[in-house]
Amino acid sequence: MARTARMQVQSVFDQQTASRERVSEMMRRIPEEESLTVEFKSDRTRLPDRELVAAVVCLANTEGGDIYLGVEKDGTISGLHVDHQNLTGLAAMI
């Protein structure tokens, strides 16, 4: 029983460490500020689908670029709303 509990604790610790490493890696990849080709979109309160599609269309009609969903205007990572965490569904919508 104690060994199982120890293994579960180690598993949670490993997941948390991996999660921190992923966030650290993501932060290195996110530009420091928005530009003509970089758009940050907050998703704390679920960005309406129309706004997300409009941002994609705007970038597609110019030089192109990258949209960082779940990133605040100041570059802080706030994460995705639960409705947008299914990346397959999100890609299909766009």
N, CA and C atoms as a LAMMPS dump frame, in Angstrom:
ITEM: TIMESTEP
0
ITEM: NUMBER OF ATOMS
282
ITEM: BOX BOUNDS ff ff ff
-5.0000000000000000e+02 5.0000000000000000e+02
-5.0000000000000000e+02 5.0000000000000000e+02
-5.0000000000000000e+02 5.0000000000000000e+02
ITEM: ATOMS id mol type element x y z
1 1 1 N 0.822 -1.188 0
2 1 2 C 0 0 0
3 1 3 C 0.871 1.259 0
4 2 1 N 1.89 1.303 0.851
5 2 2 C 2.765 2.475 0.93
6 2 3 C 3.525 2.666 -0.378
7 3 1 N 3.92 1.545 -0.986
8 3 2 C 4.647 1.651 -2.25
9 3 3 C 3.753 2.241 -3.336
10 4 1 N 2.498 1.827 -3.389
11 4 2 C 1.552 2.362 -4.363
12 4 3 C 1.364 3.856 -4.153
13 5 1 N 1.208 4.276 -2.905
14 5 2 C 1.037 5.699 -2.604
15 5 3 C 2.286 6.478 -3.008
16 6 1 N 3.462 5.904 -2.751
17 6 2 C 4.71 6.553 -3.112
18 6 3 C 4.817 6.699 -4.63
19 7 1 N 4.405 5.662 -5.352
20 7 2 C 4.445 5.703 -6.814
21 7 3 C 3.482 6.766 -7.345
22 8 1 N 2.303 6.901 -6.713
23 8 2 C 1.332 7.896 -7.15
24 8 3 C 1.866 9.298 -6.896
25 9 1 N 2.486 9.503 -5.753
26 9 2 C 3.064 10.806 -5.445
27 9 3 C 4.169 11.127 -6.441
28 10 1 N 5.015 10.156 -6.747
29 10 2 C 6.091 10.374 -7.716
30 10 3 C 5.506 10.704 -9.086
31 11 1 N 4.418 10.025 -9.461
32 11 2 C 3.776 10.283 -10.745
33 11 3 C 3.25 11.714 -10.815
34 12 1 N 2.602 12.173 -9.745
35 12 2 C 2.101 13.541 -9.706
36 12 3 C 3.259 14.524 -9.784
37 13 1 N 4.332 14.246 -9.042
38 13 2 C 5.51 15.115 -9.066
39 13 3 C 6.093 15.172 -10.474
40 14 1 N 6.211 14.026 -11.13
41 14 2 C 6.747 13.994 -12.494
42 14 3 C 5.87 14.803 -13.447
43 15 1 N 4.543 14.694 -13.298
44 15 2 C 3.623 15.445 -14.152
45 15 3 C 3.768 16.943 -13.915
46 16 1 N 3.897 17.345 -12.651
47 16 2 C 4.05 18.762 -12.338
48 16 3 C 5.367 19.3 -12.893
49 17 1 N 6.421 18.51 -12.769
50 17 2 C 7.726 18.924 -13.295
51 17 3 C 7.654 19.057 -14.808
52 18 1 N 7.04 18.079 -15.457
53 18 2 C 6.897 18.124 -16.919
54 18 3 C 6.056 19.326 -17.327
55 19 1 N 5.017 19.616 -16.565
56 19 2 C 4.16 20.756 -16.862
57 19 3 C 4.941 22.059 -16.736
58 20 1 N 5.736 22.202 -15.682
59 20 2 C 6.549 23.408 -15.511
60 20 3 C 7.549 23.545 -16.647
61 21 1 N 8.12 22.429 -17.087
62 21 2 C 9.079 22.468 -18.188
63 21 3 C 8.396 22.88 -19.488
64 22 1 N 7.16 22.395 -19.714
65 22 2 C 6.423 22.78 -20.926
66 22 3 C 6.104 24.269 -20.908
67 23 1 N 5.668 24.778 -19.752
68 23 2 C 5.365 26.208 -19.644
69 23 3 C 6.622 27.03 -19.886
70 24 1 N 7.74 26.596 -19.312
71 24 2 C 9.001 27.304 -19.502
72 24 3 C 9.383 27.324 -20.98
73 25 1 N 9.229 26.207 -21.657
74 25 2 C 9.536 26.125 -23.085
75 25 3 C 8.604 27.029 -23.887
76 26 1 N 7.316 27.034 -23.55
77 26 2 C 6.359 27.888 -24.249
78 26 3 C 6.714 29.351 -24.069
79 27 1 N 7.114 29.733 -22.866
80 27 2 C 7.441 31.133 -22.606
81 27 3 C 8.644 31.581 -23.426
82 28 1 N 9.573 30.673 -23.681
83 28 2 C 10.727 31.032 -24.509
84 28 3 C 10.316 31.258 -25.956
85 29 1 N 9.245 30.64 -26.393
86 29 2 C 8.814 30.741 -27.78
87 29 3 C 7.86 31.905 -28.038
88 30 1 N 7.213 32.419 -27.008
89 30 2 C 6.24 33.485 -27.191
90 30 3 C 6.972 34.821 -27.316
91 31 1 N 6.669 35.566 -28.367
92 31 2 C 7.298 36.883 -28.525
93 31 3 C 6.966 37.788 -27.342
94 32 1 N 7.783 38.796 -27.127
95 32 2 C 7.583 39.688 -25.992
96 32 3 C 6.405 40.624 -26.181
97 33 1 N 6.057 40.924 -27.423
98 33 2 C 4.951 41.854 -27.662
99 33 3 C 4.273 41.544 -28.99
100 34 1 N 3.096 42.107 -29.158
101 34 2 C 2.361 41.941 -30.405
102 34 3 C 3.002 42.793 -31.508
103 35 1 N 2.718 42.399 -32.727
104 35 2 C 3.203 43.157 -33.888
105 35 3 C 2.193 42.963 -35.011
106 36 1 N 2.558 43.362 -36.21
107 36 2 C 1.654 43.161 -37.342
108 36 3 C 1.431 41.687 -37.652
109 37 1 N 2.354 40.847 -37.226
110 37 2 C 2.238 39.415 -37.513
111 37 3 C 2.088 38.556 -36.259
112 38 1 N 1.946 39.182 -35.104
113 38 2 C 1.784 38.456 -33.834
114 38 3 C 0.587 39.035 -33.092
115 39 1 N -0.365 38.178 -32.758
116 39 2 C -1.574 38.605 -32.064
117 39 3 C -1.767 37.756 -30.806
118 40 1 N -1.904 38.41 -29.659
119 40 2 C -2.218 37.714 -28.413
120 40 3 C -3.725 37.788 -28.187
121 41 1 N -4.32 36.677 -27.818
122 41 2 C -5.761 36.631 -27.548
123 41 3 C -5.998 35.981 -26.188
124 42 1 N -6.615 36.748 -25.3
125 42 2 C -6.986 36.213 -23.994
126 42 3 C -8.104 35.204 -24.171
127 43 1 N -8.08 34.144 -23.386
128 43 2 C -9.133 33.123 -23.454
129 43 3 C -9.633 32.796 -22.05
130 44 1 N -9.396 33.695 -21.096
131 44 2 C -9.834 33.462 -19.707
132 44 3 C -11.341 33.261 -19.616
133 45 1 N -12.078 34.113 -20.312
134 45 2 C -13.54 34.047 -20.248
135 45 3 C -14.126 33.521 -21.552
136 46 1 N -13.377 32.721 -22.25
137 46 2 C -13.731 32.096 -23.525
138 46 3 C -13.907 33.141 -24.621
139 47 1 N -12.894 33.266 -25.404
140 47 2 C -12.932 34.154 -26.556
141 47 3 C -14.041 33.671 -27.493
142 48 1 N -14.958 34.553 -27.866
143 48 2 C -16.019 34.122 -28.793
144 48 3 C -15.426 33.607 -30.109
145 49 1 N -16.035 32.576 -30.639
146 49 2 C -15.544 31.968 -31.881
147 49 3 C -15.433 32.992 -33.008
148 50 1 N -16.387 33.906 -33.08
149 50 2 C -16.37 34.918 -34.143
150 50 3 C -15.112 35.778 -34.069
151 51 1 N -14.7 36.143 -32.843
152 51 2 C -13.496 36.971 -32.683
153 51 3 C -12.242 36.203 -33.088
154 52 1 N -12.201 34.925 -32.743
155 52 2 C -11.051 34.109 -33.108
156 52 3 C -10.959 33.957 -34.626
157 53 1 N -12.079 33.66 -35.26
158 53 2 C -12.097 33.521 -36.716
159 53 3 C -11.746 34.849 -37.38
160 54 1 N -12.242 35.966 -36.839
161 54 2 C -11.932 37.285 -37.4
162 54 3 C -10.429 37.56 -37.327
163 55 1 N -9.798 37.173 -36.229
164 55 2 C -8.351 37.378 -36.099
165 55 3 C -7.591 36.543 -37.128
166 56 1 N -8.042 35.324 -37.349
167 56 2 C -7.406 34.45 -38.352
168 56 3 C -7.555 35.06 -39.744
169 57 1 N -8.751 35.54 -40.052
170 57 2 C -9.007 36.138 -41.365
171 57 3 C -8.15 37.388 -41.564
172 58 1 N -8.05 38.22 -40.52
173 58 2 C -7.232 39.436 -40.621
174 58 3 C -5.781 39.11 -40.941
175 59 1 N -5.225 38.131 -40.25
176 59 2 C -3.834 37.755 -40.523
177 59 3 C -3.698 37.12 -41.907
178 60 1 N -4.705 36.336 -42.305
179 60 2 C -4.647 35.68 -43.612
180 60 3 C -4.717 36.703 -44.749
181 61 1 N -5.363 37.833 -44.5
182 61 2 C -5.503 38.867 -45.535
183 61 3 C -4.322 39.826 -45.585
184 62 1 N -3.329 39.606 -44.745
185 62 2 C -2.138 40.464 -44.759
186 62 3 C -0.916 39.597 -45.008
187 63 1 N 0.127 39.805 -44.246
188 63 2 C 1.365 39.036 -44.405
189 63 3 C 1.297 37.657 -43.759
190 64 1 N 0.211 37.379 -43.071
191 64 2 C 0.131 36.155 -42.285
192 64 3 C 0.677 36.434 -40.9
193 65 1 N 0.784 35.419 -40.08
194 65 2 C 1.316 35.615 -38.74
195 65 3 C 0.885 34.524 -37.79
196 66 1 N 1.023 34.823 -36.525
197 66 2 C 0.739 33.843 -35.48
198 66 3 C -0.228 34.422 -34.458
199 67 1 N -1.196 33.607 -34.067
200 67 2 C -2.128 33.967 -33.005
201 67 3 C -1.786 33.101 -31.804
202 68 1 N -1.6 33.752 -30.67
203 68 2 C -1.311 33.053 -29.422
204 68 3 C -2.547 33.125 -28.55
205 69 1 N -3.364 32.079 -28.624
206 69 2 C -4.594 31.997 -27.842
207 69 3 C -4.237 31.585 -26.417
208 70 1 N -4.778 32.302 -25.449
209 70 2 C -4.462 32.019 -24.058
210 70 3 C -3.305 32.842 -23.543
211 71 1 N -2.987 33.922 -24.282
212 71 2 C -1.912 34.837 -23.877
213 71 3 C -2.511 36.239 -23.783
214 72 1 N -2.252 36.905 -22.676
215 72 2 C -2.781 38.252 -22.449
216 72 3 C -1.998 39.281 -23.267
217 73 1 N -2.532 40.477 -23.391
218 73 2 C -1.893 41.542 -24.176
219 73 3 C -0.479 41.865 -23.697
220 74 1 N -0.223 41.635 -22.383
221 74 2 C 1.12 41.922 -21.854
222 74 3 C 2.074 40.739 -22.001
223 75 1 N 1.619 39.654 -22.662
224 75 2 C 2.463 38.485 -22.884
225 75 3 C 2.363 37.416 -21.811
226 76 1 N 1.537 37.649 -20.785
227 76 2 C 1.347 36.672 -19.712
228 76 3 C 0.512 35.5 -20.221
229 77 1 N 0.972 34.289 -19.952
230 77 2 C 0.222 33.098 -20.347
231 77 3 C -0.885 32.871 -19.332
232 78 1 N -2.121 32.906 -19.803
233 78 2 C -3.263 32.687 -18.91
234 78 3 C -3.931 31.341 -19.162
235 79 1 N -3.634 30.725 -20.28
236 79 2 C -4.183 29.399 -20.575
237 79 3 C -5.454 29.455 -21.401
238 80 1 N -5.855 28.283 -21.842
239 80 2 C -7.036 28.156 -22.685
240 80 3 C -8.276 27.882 -21.848
241 81 1 N -9.385 28.448 -22.287
242 81 2 C -10.679 28.116 -21.69
243 81 3 C -10.932 26.642 -21.982
244 82 1 N -11.662 25.985 -21.105
245 82 2 C -11.91 24.548 -21.252
246 82 3 C -12.542 24.226 -22.612
247 83 1 N -13.366 25.118 -23.149
248 83 2 C -14.006 24.871 -24.445
249 83 3 C -13.015 24.894 -25.61
250 84 1 N -11.853 25.469 -25.401
251 84 2 C -10.859 25.558 -26.477
252 84 3 C -9.676 24.61 -26.271
253 85 1 N -9.752 23.742 -25.287
254 85 2 C -8.621 22.849 -25.025
255 85 3 C -8.571 21.663 -25.97
256 86 1 N -9.659 21.391 -26.678
257 86 2 C -9.665 20.348 -27.698
258 86 3 C -9.134 20.967 -28.988
259 87 1 N -7.852 20.783 -29.237
260 87 2 C -7.208 21.448 -30.375
261 87 3 C -7.743 20.99 -31.719
262 88 1 N -8.223 19.752 -31.797
263 88 2 C -8.797 19.259 -33.043
264 88 3 C -10.057 20.03 -33.36
265 89 1 N -10.912 20.207 -32.354
266 89 2 C -12.157 20.966 -32.536
267 89 3 C -11.877 22.419 -32.859
268 90 1 N -10.866 22.972 -32.23
269 90 2 C -10.497 24.362 -32.471
270 90 3 C -10.023 24.537 -33.916
271 91 1 N -9.192 23.642 -34.376
272 91 2 C -8.704 23.707 -35.761
273 91 3 C -9.846 23.509 -36.751
274 92 1 N -10.773 22.616 -36.443
275 92 2 C -11.908 22.369 -37.338
276 92 3 C -12.809 23.601 -37.448
277 93 1 N -12.967 24.327 -36.342
278 93 2 C -13.8 25.51 -36.35
279 93 3 C -13.225 26.575 -37.285
280 94 1 N -11.905 26.688 -37.27
281 94 2 C -11.243 27.713 -38.087
282 94 3 C -11.187 27.246 -39.53
